[in-house]
Amino acid sequence: MNRIKEVLEEKGIKQTWLAERLGKSYNVVNGYVQNRQQPRLEVLYEIAEILNVEVKDLLIERKENK
């Protein structure tokens, strides 16, 4: 799971803009945003750079059950 949707909303950035910057189709980026598919690690780093955030800011922390 990722937080790409939340980060885009916080920054007021449209999915179409991100798709253009990544050189990917809107449908691919929408898949990331809707968590239907997860970007490869390299793409996640590229998204973080484009959005000027840390990669960890794009990830949902997993809570471990003890």
Contact map, one row per residue, 1 for C-alpha under 8 A:
111000000000000000000000000000000010010000000000000000000011000000
111110000000000000000000000000011010010000000000000000000111000000
111111100000000000000000000000001000000000000000000000001111000000
011111110000000000000000000000011000000000000000000000000110000000
011111111000000000000000000000001100000000000000000000000000000000
001111111100000000000000000000000000000000000000000000000000000000
001111111110000000000000000000000000000000000000000000001100000000
000111111111111000000000000000000000000000000000001000000000000000
000011111111110000000000000000000000000000000000000000000000000000
000001111111100000000000000000000000000000000000000000000000000000
000000111111100000000000000000000000000000000000000000000000000000
000000011111110000000000000000000000000000000000000000000000000000
000000011111111011000000000000000000000000000000000000000000000000
000000011001111111000000000000000000000000000000000000000000000000
000000010000111111100000010011000000000000000000000000000000000000
000000000000011111110000010000000000000000000000000000000000000000
000000000000111111111000000000000000000000000000000000000000000000
000000000000111111111100000010000000000000000010010000000000000000
000000000000001111111111110110000000000000000000000000000000000000
000000000000000111111111100000000000000000000000000000000000000000
000000000000000011111111000000000000000000000000010000000000000000
000000000000000001111111000000000000000000000110000000000000000000
000000000000000000111111100000000000000000000000000000000000000000
000000000000000000111111110110000000000000000000000000000000000000
000000000000000000110011111110000000000000000000000000000000000000
000000000000001100100001111111000000000000000000000000000000000000
000000000000000000000000111111100000000000000000000000000000000000
000000000000000000100001111111110000000000000000000000000000000000
000000000000001001100001111111111000000000000000000000000000000000
000000000000001000000000011111111100000000000000000000000000000000
000000000000000000000000001111111111110000000000000000000000000000
010100000000000000000000000111111111111000000000000000000000000000
011110000000000000000000000011111111000000000000000000000000000000
000010000000000000000000000001111111100000000000000000000000000000
110000000000000000000000000000111111110000000000000000000000000000
000000000000000000000000000000111111110000000000000000000000000000
000000000000000000000000000000110111111000000000000000000000000000
110000000000000000000000000000110011111100000000000000000000000000
000000000000000000000000000000010000111111110000000000000000000000
000000000000000000000000000000000000011111110000000000000000000000
000000000000000000000000000000000000001111111000000000000000000000
000000000000000000000000000000000000001111111100000000000000000000
000000000000000000000000000000000000001111111110000000000000000000
000000000000000000000000000000000000001111111111000000100100000000
000000000000000000000000000000000000000011111111100000100000000000
000000000000000000000100000000000000000001111111110000000000000000
000000000000000001000100000000000000000000111111111000000000000000
000000000000000000000000000000000000000000011111111111100100000000
000000000000000000000000000000000000000000001111111111000000000000
000000000000000001001000000000000000000000000111111110000000000000
000000010000000000000000000000000000000000000011111110000000000000
000000000000000000000000000000000000000000000001111111000000000000
000000000000000000000000000000000000000000000001111111101100000000
000000000000000000000000000000000000000000000001100111111100000000
000000000000000000000000000000000000000000011001000011111110000000
000000000000000000000000000000000000000000000000000001111110000000
001000100000000000000000000000000000000000000000000011111111000000
011100100000000000000000000000000000000000010001000011111111000000
111100000000000000000000000000000000000000000000000000111111100000
111000000000000000000000000000000000000000000000000000001111110000
000000000000000000000000000000000000000000000000000000000011111000
000000000000000000000000000000000000000000000000000000000001111100
000000000000000000000000000000000000000000000000000000000000111110
000000000000000000000000000000000000000000000000000000000000011111
000000000000000000000000000000000000000000000000000000000000001111
000000000000000000000000000000000000000000000000000000000000000111
